[in-house]
Amino acid sequence: LLNRSFNVGDLLILIGQLNWAIFTVYGRIVLARRSAIAATASAYLTGSVILFPLMSLESPAALLPRLSPPVLLAAAYLCILSPLSNFWYSKALAKVSPHQAAVFMNLMPIIVLLFSALVLGERITSVQIIGTVMVISGVIVTTRF
């Protein structure tokens, strides 16, 4: 790692994870005053208002996407499944502590692995199976003890 050059993408991932941690901790406070659906809608509306102008600056052509089946499928995912998953996370966060909810975020790579195999036909390797077992074991140990 010391010999690698700086990667802006890694920094963005770090910032994103930091923001998710803040959301997880302070989300419970918000959910004490608002419903999960209102909190999710507010988060997505705020994000859209902030990101739309930035997207326009980055790529004005992105405002007029070429409508094709893959683009429509991606839009459907972003408009339906993404908010739905965040709504469910908010519902869970209202019922359990932030650290308990955060533990289950470790399952995300496993879900991505399964969907990549089912949707894209990706081959699951033995290393990924070992990693899956380790993650699930960690979640079990963390939630039981």
N, CA, C and O of each residue as an XYZ file, in Angstrom:
580
protein
N       0.803     -1.199      0.000
C       0.000      0.000      0.000
C       0.845      1.263      0.000
O       0.434      2.285     -0.548
N       2.020      1.201      0.609
C       2.851      2.396      0.689
C       3.403      2.807     -0.664
O       3.739      3.975     -0.855
N       3.506      1.886     -1.604
C       4.060      2.192     -2.917
C       3.005      2.593     -3.931
O       3.341      2.901     -5.075
N       1.763      2.596     -3.550
C       0.697      2.936     -4.486
C       0.506      4.444     -4.561
O       0.781      5.173     -3.607
N       0.032      4.891     -5.711
C      -0.246      6.313     -5.864
C      -1.617      6.631     -5.259
O      -2.422      5.734     -5.008
N      -1.859      7.908     -5.034
C      -3.118      8.363     -4.455
C      -4.246      8.099     -5.431
O      -4.125      8.383     -6.622
N      -5.337      7.559     -4.931
C      -6.495      7.271     -5.758
C      -7.692      8.040     -5.202
O      -8.110      7.818     -4.065
N      -8.232      8.935     -6.003
C      -9.369      9.748     -5.581
C     -10.571      8.861     -5.262
O     -11.336      9.158     -4.344
N     -10.739      7.776     -6.014
C     -11.855      6.864     -5.767
C     -11.818      6.270     -4.372
O     -12.857      6.124     -3.728
N     -10.621      5.925     -3.898
C     -10.491      5.391     -2.539
C     -10.902      6.435     -1.502
O     -11.547      6.112     -0.504
N     -10.525      7.675     -1.748
C     -10.907      8.756     -0.843
C     -12.427      8.937     -0.836
O     -13.025      9.146      0.219
N     -13.043      8.856     -2.006
C     -14.496      8.990     -2.087
C     -15.204      7.853     -1.349
O     -16.220      8.075     -0.691
N     -14.672      6.643     -1.459
C     -15.245      5.509     -0.730
C     -15.116      5.737      0.775
O     -16.056      5.479      1.527
N     -13.969      6.214      1.209
C     -13.756      6.499      2.626
C     -14.742      7.554      3.124
O     -15.322      7.406      4.200
N     -14.931      8.608      2.351
C     -15.880      9.663      2.717
C     -17.303      9.103      2.756
O     -18.077      9.417      3.660
N     -17.636      8.272      1.771
C     -18.963      7.657      1.747
C     -19.216      6.785      2.962
O     -20.298      6.825      3.548
N     -18.219      5.996      3.343
C     -18.370      5.135      4.518
C     -18.458      5.958      5.803
O     -19.198      5.605      6.722
N     -17.711      7.040      5.863
C     -17.798      7.932      7.019
C     -19.200      8.528      7.121
O     -19.777      8.597      8.206
N     -19.739      8.957      5.987
C     -21.099      9.498      5.982
C     -22.122      8.444      6.389
O     -23.079      8.749      7.101
N     -21.925      7.200      5.939
C     -22.852      6.133      6.310
C     -22.781      5.877      7.819
O     -23.808      5.638      8.454
N     -21.594      5.924      8.385
C     -21.446      5.739      9.832
C     -22.163      6.855     10.587
O     -22.836      6.601     11.586
N     -22.019      8.078     10.113
C     -22.709      9.209     10.742
C     -24.220      9.019     10.633
O     -24.950      9.251     11.596
N     -24.684      8.596      9.460
C     -26.116      8.337      9.270
C     -26.612      7.262     10.231
O     -27.694      7.384     10.805
N     -25.823      6.218     10.401
C     -26.228      5.121     11.278
C     -26.337      5.579     12.728
O     -27.277      5.205     13.430
N     -25.389      6.380     13.173
C     -25.402      6.845     14.565
C     -26.498      7.888     14.788
O     -27.274      7.781     15.738
N     -26.562      8.887     13.922
C     -27.533      9.953     14.116
C     -28.898      9.624     13.531
O     -29.883     10.298     13.833
N     -28.965      8.600     12.702
C     -30.241      8.195     12.123
C     -31.255      7.798     13.173
O     -32.447      8.069     13.033
N     -30.788      7.169     14.201
C     -31.696      6.750     15.281
C     -32.323      7.965     15.963
O     -33.485      7.916     16.366
N     -31.576      9.038     16.092
C     -32.108     10.270     16.682
C     -33.197     10.841     15.779
O     -34.259     11.245     16.251
N     -32.924     10.870     14.488
C     -33.905     11.370     13.520
C     -35.148     10.488     13.525
O     -36.272     10.986     13.466
N     -34.939      9.170     13.596
C     -36.065      8.240     13.548
C     -36.922      8.283     14.810
O     -38.031      7.748     14.824
N     -36.424      8.909     15.857
C     -37.246      9.098     17.050
C     -38.291     10.188     16.813
O     -39.316     10.234     17.494
N     -38.021     11.069     15.837
C     -38.926     12.181     15.548
C     -39.690     12.024     14.244
O     -40.739     12.642     14.056
N     -39.162     11.189     13.329
C     -39.782     11.044     12.009
C     -39.969      9.575     11.696
O     -39.304      8.714     12.272
N     -40.873      9.301     10.786
C     -41.066      7.919     10.351
C     -39.924      7.529      9.416
O     -39.229      8.389      8.875
N     -39.740      6.231      9.235
C     -38.679      5.748      8.347
C     -38.915      6.216      6.919
O     -37.962      6.550      6.214
N     -40.158      6.246      6.485
C     -40.460      6.670      5.111
C     -40.156      8.159      4.933
O     -39.637      8.561      3.892
N     -40.476      8.983      5.940
C     -40.182     10.420      5.850
C     -38.680     10.666      5.872
O     -38.179     11.514      5.133
N     -37.960      9.934      6.711
C     -36.503     10.093      6.778
C     -35.850      9.666      5.468
O     -34.939     10.335      4.980
N     -36.313      8.555      4.897
C     -35.754      8.076      3.627
C     -36.049      9.059      2.506
O     -35.166      9.387      1.713
N     -37.292      9.531      2.438
C     -37.666     10.491      1.394
C     -36.857     11.777      1.523
O     -36.396     12.323      0.521
N     -36.683     12.263      2.746
C     -35.891     13.483      2.963
C     -34.445     13.298      2.523
O     -33.862     14.180      1.893
N     -33.873     12.148      2.857
C     -32.481     11.880      2.479
C     -32.329     11.832      0.962
O     -31.381     12.400      0.419
N     -33.246     11.167      0.275
C     -33.143     11.064     -1.180
C     -33.419     12.394     -1.858
O     -32.765     12.724     -2.847
N     -34.364     13.158     -1.354
C     -34.644     14.468     -1.934
C     -33.454     15.404     -1.755
O     -33.057     16.097     -2.692
N     -32.889     15.424     -0.560
C     -31.716     16.263     -0.294
C     -30.546     15.855     -1.182
O     -29.879     16.705     -1.772
N     -30.305     14.558     -1.274
C     -29.224     14.068     -2.131
C     -29.428     14.447     -3.586
O     -28.477     14.817     -4.274
N     -30.670     14.355     -4.060
C     -30.963     14.708     -5.452
C     -30.715     16.185     -5.714
O     -30.131     16.556     -6.732
N     -31.162     17.022     -4.787
C     -30.981     18.471     -4.948
C     -29.498     18.832     -4.978
O     -29.085     19.703     -5.744
N     -28.703     18.169     -4.154
C     -27.266     18.454     -4.099
C     -26.534     17.873     -5.307
O     -25.674     18.533     -5.891
N     -26.871     16.645     -5.679
C     -26.100     15.958     -6.716
C     -26.489     16.333     -8.146
O     -25.651     16.245     -9.044
N     -27.732     16.749     -8.383
C     -28.146     17.071     -9.747
C     -27.307     18.191    -10.363
O     -26.844     18.038    -11.493
N     -27.094     19.310     -9.665
C     -26.239     20.351    -10.257
C     -24.795     19.882    -10.464
O     -24.159     20.242    -11.455
N     -24.284     19.084     -9.531
C     -22.917     18.580     -9.688
C     -22.811     17.661    -10.901
O     -21.823     17.701    -11.634
N     -23.834     16.832    -11.110
C     -23.846     15.963    -12.279
C     -23.889     16.801    -13.560
O     -23.241     16.466    -14.552
N     -24.650     17.882    -13.528
C     -24.750     18.754    -14.696
C     -23.403     19.366    -15.050
O     -23.078     19.515    -16.228
N     -22.620     19.720    -14.041
C     -21.298     20.289    -14.285
C     -20.326     19.240    -14.817
O     -19.511     19.517    -15.696
N     -20.428     18.038    -14.272
C     -19.521     16.960    -14.667
C     -19.764     16.524    -16.109
O     -18.827     16.379    -16.894
N     -21.025     16.319    -16.440
C     -21.342     15.809    -17.770
C     -22.739     16.268    -18.177
O     -23.725     15.598    -17.871
N     -22.831     17.413    -18.869
C     -24.155     17.879    -19.299
C     -24.891     16.844    -20.144
O     -26.121     16.788    -20.117
N     -24.163     16.036    -20.884
C     -24.804     15.010    -21.709
C     -25.474     13.941    -20.853
O     -26.353     13.226    -21.334
N     -25.074     13.826    -19.604
C     -25.668     12.822    -18.720
C     -27.118     13.154    -18.390
O     -27.870     12.287    -17.943
N     -27.509     14.396    -18.608
C     -28.893     14.771    -18.346
C     -29.847     14.159    -19.363
O     -31.040     14.017    -19.092
N     -29.337     13.801    -20.512
C     -30.163     13.207    -21.561
C     -29.636     11.819    -21.906
O     -29.025     11.634    -22.958
N     -29.866     10.852    -21.038
C     -29.327      9.515    -21.306
C     -30.022      8.867    -22.493
O     -31.179      9.154    -22.802
N     -29.287      7.996    -23.136
C     -29.866      7.210    -24.217
C     -30.682      6.106    -23.564
O     -30.129      5.245    -22.881
N     -31.967      6.125    -23.765
C     -32.827      5.140    -23.129
C     -32.679      3.793    -23.821
O     -33.037      3.625    -24.986
N     -32.155      2.866    -23.090
C     -31.982      1.499    -23.570
C     -32.368      0.578    -22.417
O     -32.475      1.035    -21.279
N     -32.579     -0.698    -22.687
C     -32.944     -1.603    -21.582
C     -31.979     -1.559    -20.398
O     -32.446     -1.518    -19.260
N     -30.652     -1.564    -20.601
C     -29.771     -1.479    -19.425
C     -29.921     -0.165    -18.651
O     -29.854     -0.162    -17.422
N     -30.121      0.941    -19.357
C     -30.297      2.236    -18.689
C     -31.606      2.244    -17.903
O     -31.648      2.724    -16.770
N     -32.674      1.715    -18.501
C     -33.959      1.662    -17.809
C     -33.903      0.738    -16.592
O     -34.504      1.029    -15.557
N     -33.184     -0.371    -16.719
C     -33.032     -1.291    -15.594
C     -32.256     -0.618    -14.451
O     -32.621     -0.750    -13.283
N     -31.191      0.098    -14.801
C     -30.409      0.813    -13.784
C     -31.259      1.898    -13.122
O     -31.198      2.085    -11.907
N     -32.046      2.608    -13.922
C     -32.919      3.651    -13.368
C     -33.967      3.041    -12.440
O     -34.263      3.598    -11.383
N     -34.526      1.903    -12.833
C     -35.512      1.229    -11.979
C     -34.882      0.825    -10.654
O     -35.492      0.976     -9.595
N     -33.665      0.313    -10.719
C     -32.960     -0.060     -9.482
C     -32.764      1.163     -8.592
O     -33.069      1.134     -7.400
N     -32.251      2.238     -9.188
C     -31.965      3.439     -8.400
C     -33.231      4.072     -7.834
O     -33.214      4.625     -6.734
N     -34.320      3.992     -8.579
C     -35.560      4.643     -8.152
C     -36.421      3.791     -7.226
O     -37.221      4.330     -6.461
N     -36.268      2.467     -7.282
C     -37.142      1.593     -6.499
C     -36.372      0.813     -5.439
O     -36.653      0.947     -4.248
N     -35.416      0.009     -5.854
C     -34.750     -0.890     -4.918
C     -33.822     -0.173     -3.943
O     -33.751     -0.540     -2.770
N     -33.123      0.830     -4.411
C     -32.203      1.544     -3.527
C     -32.944      2.256     -2.387
O     -32.566      2.085     -1.228
N     -33.981      3.043     -2.676
C     -34.717      3.655     -1.558
C     -35.407      2.620     -0.668
O     -35.512      2.812      0.543
N     -35.872      1.533     -1.265
C     -36.532      0.492     -0.483
C     -35.569     -0.136      0.523
O     -35.926     -0.373      1.677
N     -34.348     -0.399      0.069
C     -33.368     -0.983      0.993
C     -33.000      0.002      2.101
O     -32.818     -0.396      3.251
N     -32.892      1.275      1.759
C     -32.599      2.278      2.793
C     -33.783      2.455      3.752
O     -33.587      2.696      4.943
N     -34.994      2.337      3.238
C     -36.177      2.396      4.095
C     -36.150      1.249      5.097
O     -36.397      1.458      6.285
N     -35.853      0.037      4.630
C     -35.789     -1.119      5.528
C     -34.678     -0.944      6.568
O     -34.845     -1.303      7.734
N     -33.548     -0.390      6.132
C     -32.453     -0.140      7.072
C     -32.895      0.857      8.139
O     -32.591      0.687      9.319
N     -33.613      1.896      7.721
C     -34.107      2.891      8.676
C     -35.110      2.274      9.643
O     -35.103      2.586     10.833
N     -35.971      1.401      9.133
C     -36.927      0.708     10.012
C     -36.173     -0.119     11.054
O     -36.526     -0.118     12.233
N     -35.136     -0.819     10.609
C     -34.340     -1.631     11.537
C     -33.615     -0.744     12.541
O     -33.539     -1.067     13.726
N     -33.087      0.371     12.061
C     -32.347      1.287     12.929
C     -33.242      1.872     14.020
O     -32.769      2.197     15.109
N     -34.525      2.003     13.726
C     -35.464      2.509     14.727
C     -35.706      1.482     15.833
O     -36.147      1.838     16.926
N     -35.418      0.211     15.551
C     -35.709     -0.857     16.518
C     -34.482     -1.393     17.237
O     -34.605     -1.947     18.329
N     -33.294     -1.241     16.644
C     -32.076     -1.766     17.265
C     -31.063     -0.637     17.410
O     -31.246      0.449     16.859
N     -30.005     -0.898     18.149
C     -28.973      0.125     18.345
C     -28.163      0.316     17.061
O     -28.118     -0.581     16.219
N     -27.526      1.480     16.906
C     -26.726      1.719     15.703
C     -25.637      0.677     15.486
O     -25.397      0.273     14.348
N     -24.970      0.231     16.551
C     -23.896     -0.740     16.343
C     -24.454     -2.092     15.913
O     -23.786     -2.819     15.177
N     -25.661     -2.448     16.353
C     -26.267     -3.693     15.891
C     -26.644     -3.593     14.414
O     -26.427     -4.534     13.650
N     -27.207     -2.458     14.016
C     -27.578     -2.269     12.615
C     -26.342     -2.254     11.724
O     -26.355     -2.809     10.625
N     -25.278     -1.619     12.199
C     -24.052     -1.518     11.400
C     -23.414     -2.874     11.149
O     -22.790     -3.083     10.109
N     -23.563     -3.796     12.089
C     -22.979     -5.136     11.916
C     -23.524     -5.797     10.654
O     -22.791     -6.479      9.938
N     -24.803     -5.596     10.386
C     -25.416     -6.248      9.236
C     -24.984     -5.637      7.902
O     -25.220     -6.232      6.850
N     -24.359     -4.467      7.930
C     -23.820     -3.882      6.697
C     -22.700     -4.755      6.140
O     -22.386     -4.683      4.952
N     -22.099     -5.578      6.995
C     -21.059     -6.492      6.529
C     -21.607     -7.553      5.585
O     -20.841     -8.212      4.882
N     -22.916     -7.722      5.563
C     -23.527     -8.702      4.666
C     -23.672     -8.170      3.236
O     -23.947     -8.939      2.315
N     -23.491     -6.873      3.050
C     -23.662     -6.290      1.710
C     -22.783     -6.943      0.649
O     -23.293     -7.249     -0.429
N     -21.494     -7.174      0.889
C     -20.687     -7.823     -0.152
C     -21.192     -9.226     -0.503
O     -21.056     -9.673     -1.642
N     -21.772     -9.909      0.474
C     -22.310    -11.244      0.201
C     -23.533    -11.137     -0.705
O     -23.703    -11.935     -1.627
N     -24.373    -10.161     -0.441
C     -25.550     -9.949     -1.280
C     -25.127     -9.576     -2.694
O     -25.704    -10.066     -3.665
N     -24.129     -8.717     -2.814
C     -23.603     -8.347     -4.137
C     -23.040     -9.572     -4.842
O     -23.254     -9.754     -6.041
N     -22.328    -10.406     -4.112
C     -21.767    -11.637     -4.675
C     -22.879    -12.532     -5.225
O     -22.772    -13.046     -6.338
N     -23.938    -12.714     -4.449
C     -25.046    -13.558     -4.897
C     -25.741    -12.979     -6.126
O     -26.048    -13.705     -7.071
N     -25.987    -11.669     -6.108
C     -26.636    -11.052     -7.257
C     -25.742    -11.067     -8.493
O     -26.240    -11.217     -9.609
N     -24.442    -10.916     -8.317
C     -23.547    -10.968     -9.480
C     -23.561    -12.357    -10.097
O     -23.437    -12.500    -11.313
N     -23.712    -13.381     -9.267
C     -23.802    -14.744     -9.793
C     -25.152    -14.973    -10.473
O     -25.211    -15.552    -11.558
N     -26.230    -14.520     -9.839
C     -27.568    -14.753    -10.384
C     -27.875    -13.894    -11.610
O     -28.423    -14.389    -12.595
N     -27.529    -12.626    -11.550
C     -27.899    -11.696    -12.616
C     -26.869    -11.670    -13.743
O     -27.228    -11.677    -14.921
N     -25.596    -11.641    -13.378
C     -24.539    -11.498    -14.383
C     -23.884    -12.817    -14.769
O     -23.097    -12.870    -15.714
N     -24.208    -13.874    -14.043
C     -23.598    -15.169    -14.345
C     -22.150    -15.274    -13.909
O     -21.408    -16.115    -14.415
N     -21.736    -14.417    -12.960
C     -20.358    -14.469    -12.463
C     -20.120    -15.781    -11.722
O     -21.027    -16.324    -11.091
N     -18.911    -16.273    -11.806
C     -18.542    -17.514    -11.124
C     -18.081    -17.192     -9.706
O     -17.247    -16.309     -9.507
N     -18.622    -17.906     -8.725
C     -18.220    -17.717     -7.330
C     -17.024    -18.614     -7.062
O     -17.071    -19.821     -7.302
N     -15.952    -18.011     -6.563
C     -14.710    -18.756     -6.335
C     -14.633    -19.275     -4.901
O     -15.411    -18.874     -4.036
N     -13.697    -20.156     -4.675
C     -13.511    -20.713     -3.332
C     -13.083    -19.628     -2.342
O     -13.464    -19.673     -1.172
N     -12.307    -18.671     -2.795
C     -11.889    -17.566     -1.916
C     -13.116    -16.759     -1.480
O     -13.210    -16.349     -0.323
N     -14.042    -16.535     -2.392
C     -15.255    -15.798     -2.049
C     -16.129    -16.592     -1.072
O     -16.745    -16.015     -0.176
N     -16.179    -17.894     -1.245
C     -16.936    -18.742     -0.314
C     -16.313    -18.680      1.081
O     -17.024    -18.565      2.079
N     -14.996    -18.756      1.143
C     -14.299    -18.655      2.435
C     -14.576    -17.295      3.072
O     -14.854    -17.212      4.269
N     -14.500    -16.233      2.274
C     -14.795    -14.892      2.784
C     -16.228    -14.775      3.275
O     -16.487    -14.142      4.298
N     -17.157    -15.383      2.550
C     -18.564    -15.369      2.952
C     -18.756    -16.057      4.298
O     -19.458    -15.548      5.172
N     -18.129    -17.211      4.457
C     -18.219    -17.941      5.729
C     -17.632    -17.097      6.861
O     -18.188    -17.054      7.958
N     -16.515    -16.433      6.596
C     -15.888    -15.602      7.628
C     -16.785    -14.423      8.014
O     -16.929    -14.110      9.195
N     -17.382    -13.776      7.019
C     -18.250    -12.631      7.304
C     -19.473    -13.076      8.096
O     -19.824    -12.458      9.101
N     -20.120    -14.142      7.647
C     -21.306    -14.633      8.359
C     -20.940    -15.055      9.783
O     -21.692    -14.795     10.722
N     -19.804    -15.695      9.941
C     -19.343    -16.080     11.284
C     -19.138    -14.848     12.154
O     -19.525    -14.836     13.323
N     -18.533    -13.818     11.587
C     -18.324    -12.578     12.330
C     -19.628    -11.919     12.741
O     -19.747    -11.417     13.859
N     -20.606    -11.917     11.847
C     -21.915    -11.341     12.172
C     -22.581    -12.139     13.290
O     -23.151    -11.564     14.217
N     -22.507    -13.465     13.197
C     -23.104    -14.315     14.238
C     -22.435    -14.076     15.586
O     -23.114    -13.901     16.598
N     -21.109    -14.069     15.600
C     -20.382    -13.859     16.858
C     -20.700    -12.480     17.434
O     -20.920    -12.342     18.637
N     -20.724    -11.473     16.584
C     -20.967    -10.106     17.044
C     -22.380     -9.928     17.587
O     -22.581     -9.210     18.567
N     -23.347    -10.568     16.966
C     -24.729    -10.378     17.410
C     -25.106    -11.259     18.594
O     -26.067    -10.961     19.303
N     -24.370    -12.327     18.814
C     -24.703    -13.231     19.924
C     -23.961    -12.897     21.205
O     -24.456    -13.192     22.293
N     -22.798    -12.296     21.106
C     -21.972    -12.095     22.303
C     -21.785    -10.635     22.585
O     -21.118    -10.274     23.554
